[in-house]
Amino acid sequence: MDELLSATHPRMFSLQKIVEISYYNMGRIRLQWSRIWEVIGDHFNKVGCNPNEDVAIFAVDSLRQLSMKFLEKGELHQLLQLMFQIAFVESVDGRMMSPTIRDMVVRCIAQMVNSQAANIRSGWKNIFSVFHLAASDQDESIVELAFQTTGHIVTIVFEKHFPATIDSFQDAVKCLSEFACNAAFPDTSMEAIRLIRHCAKYVSDRPQAFKEYTSDDMNVAPEDRVWVRGWFPILFELSCIINRCKLDVRTRGLTVMFEIMKTYGHTYEKHWWQDLFRIVFRIFDNMKLPEQQTEKAEWMTTTCNHALYAICDVFTQYLEVLSDVLLDDIFAQLYWCVQQDNEQLARSGTNCLENVVILNGEKFTLEIWDKTCTCMLDIFKTTIPHALLTWRPVSGEFSSGSPSDAKEKLDTISQKSVDINDSIQPRSSDGRPYQPSTGSTAGEEMSKTRPTAKFPEQKLFAALLIKCVVQLELIQTIDNIVFFPATSKKEDAENLAAAQRDAVDFDVHVDTQDQGMYRFLTSQQLFKLLDCLLESHRFAKAFNSNNEQRTALWKAGFKGKSKPNLLKQETSSLACGLRILFRMYMDESRTSAWEEVQQRLLNVCSEALSYFLTLTSESHREAWTNLLLLFLTKVLKISDERVSSCFRLVLHAVRYLTLKAPAALAHHSCLSLILALLASVIKRFLLVTLWVSHLDLGEYLKFFTCSVLSEVY
């Protein structure tokens, strides 16, 4: 080594002699040669890292020539080949060697692969180790050459010599993963992911090769070796790409990972899926760490959102296998998603829950339905924004200006309000929310509109706004699950159109709704969902009635230029509840629950109509139009056999909507439709059931008065 220390004129005579000694001792038996190489190999490693490029180049080239000689002999000394490759690995440390030497090392190995691939057997592991280090290099020529050679190995050498290379299969996949994670070369990253996808085909086409391979897997059952040596490395490295790379690369990695599951999942054993989803759920674990808020929000909105839908797709495709091993984990993950302070992810959680149930509900057992209803109940309870009613501003925070000025300002906005749920995006035909390229979430709109709110309040208000979004999404989810998506909207449109067309001879076509999951739910499960809806309705009703609290929130900067409200939550939750109750009330298979349904229906309708009559805001009354039409239409559609049992319900409707509230209805835009529909209800009940013979004179006069009032209005 002393001869090589001169920076200007190093003497390489001894180094040349060491190369010659190595060459002439190549014929020795493996035990003898390994002892020689313990000394010579260490010397080559040090010389190969010499800061003098001439010395290093000579050492690397000498190693290349020696290795080629061994390969030409058919690799009679496999241990020697392993030692030589270790020398390359240790020589490629970028901090010790110049780019020229690193490039030469890669080129030497590329030459060996291209010329002697058939003779490289035990050395593949070390070749991939070299390329693994080269994959993280910042020199384009080094990365490109290493990747080209790796691609050649994966696509051509593996195809021809797979049994000889199977020992290095994991190393190859890990090497490709490192190429994919090099952010400096995005095109290479995408191509590396494609090659990983190509590796999956080898595992699928050659499972027997993995089963027969033993090596260090003696403790692994033959049927599990395909998973341990084949599928697991591929899926694990893809998950590493997802967790390490930028958006475009990790999105491609995520797509490929789930493509592999969907394409080859039918070959997986049940216990393999458990290991697999431990890998998949690491995507969400990444979000549980304290990171930069901006990066965390992007990750949730893109990668987590994509993964959530993909998980549900895989679950649906392999339901029979996964229902026992994965359902609880999926529900737990969906529950976690809706708890996050990210509107898009929270909405996606409810949408995925809906998709899973609608696509698989027909195959659910009673136990699974219980778990599903419990999951929805838990989400409902934890996302009710109770702080909307309990939040109070700091004393004197909004006391600027005289009391008279404040009163005058509040009077001008008393009839103006903005629905908290106005920013909720519509869903596409497959139930997934549209994601326009321009636009903002509800929380972003709030922060832009009222920038004067303090940061802690902004954070609180944003979280509350997301809970409001989740509540409305859950209401829509229950409606879609029970009655199938778009059924209720279609029914509302038909109700209004029929009322406008001919209110006297009102006749609305109502679908049997057999596509929904109603027929698979027990009465108790439906009651559980109904309780969720009514709790959400009553909360929204309490908030909308609390004008003082809404004003305080508006002044504090919560949601928009006008006072916030929960009109959509108030009306949609009640509408869904009424649909469930009326459907159960007409269901001949639920006769045992009719008594409870009738009592619930009467209580809900009485409470709703009483509340409606107290409304003073015209816009608030208008929001109830579809509810009134829905209620009267459902009553009108009750079968002849059940009419007699509905007398109390109809009597309440008549009493509330005509005798007690002419002033409230006088300014309603759909007054004529509502009263004409009400008259049709009265007419049907009088003619079909002949109630006159069963009523006293006072009750009959009430009905007659209602009919007259409808004509007057």
Salt bridges, closest charged atoms under 4 A:
GLU20 OE1 - LYS17 NZ 3.49
ASP42 OD2 - LYS46 NZ 3.38
ASP61 OD1 - ARG64 NH2 2.87
ASP93 OD1 - ARG95 NE 3.99
ASP103 OD2 - ARG107 NE 2.67
ASP137 OD2 - ARG102 NE 2.72
GLU159 OE2 - ARG206 NH2 3.36
ASP167 OD1 - ARG229 NH2 3.77
ASP171 OD2 - LYS125 NZ 3.02
GLU178 OE1 - HIS132 NE2 3.46
GLU178 OE1 - ARG244 NH1 3.47
GLU191 OE2 - ARG194 NH2 2.57
ASP205 OD2 - LYS201 NZ 2.80
ASP216 OD1 - ARG229 NH1 3.56
ASP217 OD2 - ARG229 NE 3.36
ASP224 OD1 - HIS271 NE2 3.02
GLU259 OE1 - ARG197 NE 3.80
ASP275 OD1 - ARG278 NH1 2.64
ASP285 OD1 - LYS288 NZ 3.38
GLU298 OE1 - ARG250 NH2 3.77
ASP313 OD2 - LYS262 NZ 3.81
ASP313 OD2 - ARG432 NH2 3.12
ASP324 OD2 - LYS270 NZ 3.69
ASP328 OD1 - LYS371 NZ 3.17
GLU343 OE2 - ARG347 NH2 2.63
GLU354 OE1 - ARG427 NH1 2.12
GLU362 OE2 - ARG519 NH2 3.46
GLU367 OE2 - LYS371 NZ 3.96
ASP411 OD2 - LYS407 NZ 3.30
ASP422 OD1 - LYS568 NZ 3.35
ASP430 OD2 - ARG432 NE 3.64
GLU445 OE1 - LYS559 NZ 3.49
GLU473 OE2 - ARG347 NE 3.50
GLU473 OE1 - ARG427 NH2 2.33
GLU491 OE1 - ARG579 NE 3.05
GLU491 OE2 - LYS634 NZ 2.79
ASP492 OD1 - ARG579 NH2 2.48
ASP507 OD1 - LYS637 NZ 2.66
ASP511 OD2 - LYS490 NZ 3.86
ASP511 OD1 - HIS509 NE2 2.97
ASP531 OD1 - ARG600 NH1 3.08
GLU570 OE2 - HIS620 NE2 2.79
ASP587 OD2 - ARG590 NE 3.11
GLU596 OE2 - ARG600 NE 3.17
GLU607 OE2 - ARG538 NE 3.17
GLU607 OE2 - LYS541 NZ 2.67
ASP640 OD1 - ARG684 NH2 2.74
